[in-house]
Amino acid sequence: MSVQSLYKQKCMSAADAVRVVRNGETVVIPTAVGEPPTLLTALSEQRRDFRDVKVAQILALRKFDYFDPETVDCVRHEAYFLSGASRPGGQEGWIDYLPAYFSELPGLIARNMIPADVVFTMASPMDEHGYFSLSLATDYTMAAVDKARAVVLEVNPNVPFANGDCHVHISQVTALCESEDPIFEVGLPKIGPVQEAIGKYVADMIPDGATLQIGYGGIPDAVVMQLTDKRDLGVHTEMVGDGIMMLVDAGVITNRKKNYHHGKMLATFALGSKKLYQFMNRNPALEMHPVDFTNDPFLAGQNDNLHAVNATMQVDFMGQCGSESLGYTPYSGTGGQSDFVRAANRSHGGKSFIVLPSTAKNDTISRIVPTLEPGTHVSTGKNDVNYVVTEYGVAQLRGKTAKQRCEALIGIAHPDFRGQLREMAKKMKLL
């Protein structure tokens, strides 16, 4: 049977496609804009027909109707990383949170430690050879495709056909539906003076020819915006966004100095504008790969001069980073921060930057603290953290004693809190 005949045979309405899900199964959804809205809307509409179905995903962008505490016995969200859509349910307890390194999710799926019975995903139109591209989020989805009993695609002409290890053949597909809705867009955030100051400190420490990993958030984006005077930067990251595209268009990112996958940008998911998604389409300079390839510290660390930039919410005197929770209350998730901190530490000439404003809540709370609040989920440990950057400067911690770390971190805290922090440090016998 031809690939076109197979396509027609498997094409159906979204309402029919979601019926491949069986009670008690887990449906794996890709990161962010890889989530298929037509399928998830249909699942939401039929959620009361199901029992004990779980929908597992990192960074849900839209709050579909199945995000409903009244119907969690029917369909329940399971977050690998909490987002604005899933955070309220995670904090109230009716959404489950699964902690894991982003890089290890595919392996956990392959070893049956995380269930993956069905995959729902966005996909590009099929090419003449019968392949679809899961370009928007390759992440753990390719591993789930290999394990799943059923694979359901939402095929949309606005999804780019990207290169890399992100392709699924029509013979692997159980059902598909079609949509033409615009892909969800996320613009660059507004950058204030605090973010700009932090970004400048980091940008000044990134040399020409460095390879970049840029995390999610306003401060990492502020770093990107201040790299326009650099030359021959490369990219090996988890997320490709408009900032990276901007640097490519400006001739700053060329990937010419990369020693690992020379000439290529590597990423595992995309989050940006329509222009970004068009930029990705059949772009020979960009490859989308599963997250156990992009984020594996051993593999990513083979890039010389890997510079990783990631945000946190709180850092204690030892350098421990609380990036995932407010005390015991979950806020986000593990993600790829630790993956790339370790990768940059392995990299010849590499640097990892943890960035954060010095205060929160209108300068009433210091983010540099003596100890993390009880119950805080530690994202990057004291033995891995390297550079910590606030708007007041840079603290280099790797290879430093506890006393030296404490002194350096107090030096980049907000001036209004330095006296209190010094008093606590004396009580802790650190100063």
ZAMARGU-4260 file (C-alpha; in steps of 0.2 Angstrom, whole numbers, plus 5000, padded with zeros to 4 digits):
<rodrens>
0) 5000/5000/5000 | 5007/5017/4996 | 5011/5030/5009 | 4997/5041/5002 | 4984/5027/5004
5) 4990/5023/5022 | 4988/5042/5026 | 4970/5042/5020 | 4966/5026/5029 | 4972/5033/5045
10) 4965/5051/5044 | 4950/5054/5054 | 4942/5067/5065 | 4950/5072/5081 | 4935/5065/5091
15) 4937/5048/5083 | 4956/5048/5085 | 4956/5051/5104 | 4946/5035/5105 | 4962/5025/5103
20) 4965/5029/5121 | 4960/5015/5133 | 4956/5017/5152 | 4971/5016/5163 | 4983/5022/5150
25) 4996/5036/5150 | 4996/5048/5135 | 5013/5057/5132 | 5012/5074/5125 | 5028/5084/5119
30) 5035/5100/5127 | 5026/5117/5125 | 5020/5120/5107 | 5022/5102/5102 | 5006/5099/5111
35) 4992/5095/5099 | 4977/5107/5103 | 4964/5099/5092 | 4967/5082/5100 | 4968/5088/5118
40) 4952/5098/5115 | 4943/5082/5109 | 4950/5073/5124 | 4944/5086/5135 | 4926/5085/5128
45) 4926/5067/5130 | 4935/5066/5147 | 4920/5059/5156 | 4920/5044/5145 | 4937/5038/5152
50) 4943/5032/5168 | 4961/5034/5175 | 4969/5041/5160 | 4985/5051/5163 | 4991/5065/5151
55) 5010/5067/5154 | 5020/5082/5148 | 5033/5095/5151 | 5028/5114/5150 | 5010/5113/5146
60) 5006/5130/5137 | 4987/5129/5137 | 4974/5125/5150 | 4963/5113/5141 | 4946/5108/5149
65) 4954/5092/5156 | 4963/5103/5168 | 4948/5100/5180 | 4949/5094/5198 | 4931/5088/5196
70) 4936/5075/5183 | 4954/5069/5189 | 4947/5051/5191 | 4943/5052/5172 | 4958/5061/5165
75) 4972/5068/5175 | 4988/5078/5171 | 5005/5072/5176 | 5018/5086/5174 | 5037/5082/5171
80) 5038/5101/5173 | 5025/5113/5180 | 5020/5128/5169 | 5007/5142/5171 | 4993/5130/5165
85) 4998/5116/5177 | 5005/5125/5192 | 4989/5129/5201 | 4984/5110/5200 | 5001/5105/5205
90) 5001/5116/5221 | 4983/5111/5225 | 4988/5093/5223 | 4976/5087/5210 | 4990/5087/5197
95) 5005/5075/5199 | 5023/5081/5197 | 5036/5069/5192 | 5054/5075/5196 | 5068/5069/5183
100) 5082/5076/5174 | 5076/5082/5156 | 5090/5072/5148 | 5084/5056/5157 | 5066/5056/5152
105) 5069/5046/5136 | 5079/5033/5146 | 5065/5031/5159 | 5052/5028/5146 | 5063/5016/5137
110) 5066/5006/5153 | 5047/5006/5157 | 5050/5017/5173 | 5038/5030/5165 | 5023/5023/5156
115) 5020/5029/5138 | 5005/5019/5131 | 4999/5032/5118 | 5007/5048/5110 | 4998/5063/5105
120) 5009/5076/5095 | 5009/5089/5083 | 5017/5085/5066 | 5022/5093/5050 | 5014/5087/5034
125) 5020/5070/5027 | 5034/5071/5014 | 5034/5060/4998 | 5043/5046/5007 | 5030/5045/5021
130) 5039/5054/5035 | 5032/5067/5047 | 5043/5079/5057 | 5040/5081/5075 | 5051/5097/5074
135) 5042/5108/5088 | 5047/5096/5102 | 5057/5080/5099 | 5062/5079/5117 | 5056/5062/5125
140) 5043/5060/5112 | 5053/5050/5100 | 5057/5037/5114 | 5038/5037/5118 | 5034/5034/5100
145) 5045/5018/5101 | 5037/5012/5116 | 5019/5017/5113 | 5004/5005/5108 | 4997/5019/5098
150) 5004/5035/5090 | 4991/5049/5085 | 4997/5064/5075 | 4989/5081/5073 | 4995/5086/5056
155) 4997/5105/5053 | 5004/5114/5038 | 5011/5127/5050 | 5023/5114/5058 | 5040/5115/5050
160) 5049/5100/5043 | 5065/5100/5052 | 5081/5090/5050 | 5088/5079/5063 | 5082/5063/5073
165) 5064/5069/5073 | 5055/5059/5060 | 5040/5047/5061 | 5035/5036/5047 | 5016/5034/5042
170) 5018/5015/5046 | 5021/5020/5064 | 5006/5030/5065 | 4989/5023/5072 | 4978/5038/5068
175) 4979/5056/5063 | 4969/5071/5061 | 4972/5087/5052 | 4971/5106/5058 | 4977/5122/5050
180) 4977/5133/5066 | 4992/5144/5069 | 5005/5137/5080 | 5006/5145/5097 | 5018/5159/5098
185) 5028/5166/5112 | 5037/5182/5110 | 5053/5189/5118 | 5050/5195/5135 | 5052/5213/5140
190) 5069/5217/5147 | 5070/5229/5162 | 5086/5237/5169 | 5089/5222/5181 | 5088/5209/5168
195) 5099/5220/5156 | 5112/5222/5170 | 5113/5203/5173 | 5114/5200/5154 | 5128/5212/5152
200) 5139/5203/5165 | 5136/5186/5157 | 5138/5193/5139 | 5155/5201/5144 | 5161/5183/5149
205) 5156/5174/5133 | 5170/5174/5121 | 5170/5174/5102 | 5168/5156/5095 | 5158/5150/5111
210) 5144/5137/5110 | 5128/5143/5118 | 5115/5134/5129 | 5102/5147/5133 | 5088/5142/5146
215) 5070/5148/5147 | 5066/5165/5154 | 5069/5184/5153 | 5086/5184/5160 | 5093/5171/5148
220) 5085/5181/5134 | 5093/5197/5140 | 5110/5188/5138 | 5106/5184/5120 | 5101/5202/5116
225) 5118/5208/5121 | 5128/5196/5111 | 5126/5205/5094 | 5144/5211/5094 | 5151/5193/5096
230) 5158/5182/5082 | 5156/5164/5076 | 5145/5158/5091 | 5138/5141/5090 | 5122/5133/5097
235) 5120/5116/5107 | 5104/5119/5117 | 5088/5112/5123 | 5077/5126/5117 | 5078/5136/5101
240) 5069/5153/5101 | 5068/5170/5093 | 5084/5176/5101 | 5094/5163/5093 | 5086/5166/5077
245) 5090/5184/5079 | 5108/5181/5081 | 5109/5169/5066 | 5101/5183/5055 | 5114/5195/5062
250) 5128/5184/5057 | 5133/5181/5075 | 5129/5163/5076 | 5138/5154/5062 | 5143/5137/5071
255) 5160/5138/5062 | 5170/5136/5078 | 5160/5121/5084 | 5171/5106/5086 | 5156/5094/5090
260) 5143/5094/5076 | 5153/5107/5066 | 5142/5119/5057 | 5125/5114/5065 | 5114/5121/5078
265) 5106/5107/5089 | 5090/5109/5100 | 5076/5098/5106 | 5061/5109/5106 | 5056/5126/5099
270) 5047/5141/5107 | 5044/5157/5098 | 5036/5166/5084 | 5029/5161/5068 | 5045/5168/5060
275) 5055/5156/5070 | 5044/5141/5065 | 5047/5146/5047 | 5065/5148/5050 | 5066/5130/5056
280) 5058/5123/5040 | 5071/5112/5031 | 5085/5123/5037 | 5101/5114/5034 | 5110/5123/5049
285) 5097/5117/5062 | 5094/5099/5068 | 5081/5094/5081 | 5086/5079/5092 | 5079/5069/5107
290) 5084/5077/5124 | 5094/5062/5129 | 5106/5068/5115 | 5105/5087/5116 | 5106/5087/5135
295) 5116/5072/5140 | 5131/5080/5150 | 5144/5069/5142 | 5138/5072/5124 | 5135/5091/5126
300) 5151/5093/5136 | 5161/5088/5120 | 5157/5105/5114 | 5173/5115/5118 | 5169/5132/5126
305) 5151/5128/5130 | 5143/5142/5139 | 5126/5138/5148 | 5114/5151/5155 | 5100/5146/5166
310) 5089/5155/5179 | 5085/5151/5197 | 5074/5158/5211 | 5086/5157/5226 | 5104/5153/5230
315) 5111/5149/5247 | 5128/5152/5255 | 5134/5135/5249 | 5128/5139/5231 | 5114/5127/5231
320) 5101/5133/5218 | 5082/5132/5222 | 5075/5133/5205 | 5059/5122/5206 | 5049/5126/5221
325) 5045/5139/5234 | 5049/5130/5250 | 5040/5113/5248 | 5027/5121/5236 | 5031/5116/5218
330) 5033/5129/5205 | 5041/5123/5190 | 5052/5107/5188 | 5070/5100/5185 | 5071/5103/5167
335) 5088/5104/5159 | 5097/5116/5171 | 5107/5103/5180 | 5111/5094/5163 | 5119/5109/5156
340) 5128/5115/5171 | 5137/5098/5172 | 5140/5098/5153 | 5148/5115/5154 | 5159/5109/5168
345) 5165/5095/5157 | 5168/5106/5142 | 5185/5112/5138 | 5184/5131/5141 | 5166/5130/5146
350) 5156/5140/5159 | 5139/5138/5167 | 5130/5154/5173 | 5116/5153/5186 | 5107/5170/5184
355) 5094/5178/5196 | 5088/5195/5202 | 5095/5199/5219 | 5078/5202/5226 | 5060/5197/5225
360) 5043/5205/5229 | 5048/5223/5226 | 5065/5222/5235 | 5057/5215/5251 | 5065/5198/5250
365) 5083/5193/5246 | 5086/5179/5234 | 5103/5176/5241 | 5100/5167/5257 | 5109/5159/5271
370) 5100/5142/5269 | 5086/5137/5257 | 5069/5138/5264 | 5064/5120/5272 | 5057/5109/5258
375) 5065/5118/5244 | 5069/5107/5229 | 5088/5109/5225 | 5090/5109/5206 | 5109/5112/5205
380) 5119/5106/5219 | 5134/5115/5228 | 5147/5104/5219 | 5141/5108/5202 | 5137/5127/5203
385) 5150/5138/5194 | 5146/5156/5191 | 5131/5165/5200 | 5126/5182/5193 | 5114/5195/5199
390) 5113/5213/5194 | 5126/5217/5207 | 5140/5206/5200 | 5147/5189/5197 | 5152/5176/5211
395) 5163/5162/5204 | 5160/5147/5216 | 5168/5132/5209 | 5184/5127/5218 | 5180/5139/5232
400) 5179/5135/5250 | 5162/5137/5260 | 5169/5154/5267 | 5174/5160/5250 | 5158/5156/5243
405) 5148/5165/5257 | 5159/5180/5255 | 5157/5181/5236 | 5138/5178/5236 | 5135/5192/5249
410) 5145/5203/5238 | 5132/5201/5224 | 5117/5202/5235 | 5106/5218/5236 | 5115/5231/5247
415) 5100/5232/5258 | 5102/5214/5264 | 5121/5212/5265 | 5122/5217/5283 | 5109/5204/5288
420) 5117/5191/5278 | 5134/5195/5286 | 5126/5193/5303 | 5119/5176/5298 | 5135/5171/5291
425) 5144/5174/5307 | 5132/5164/5317 | 5135/5150/5305 | 5153/5152/5307 | 5156/5156/5289
430) 5163/5173/5292
</rodrens>
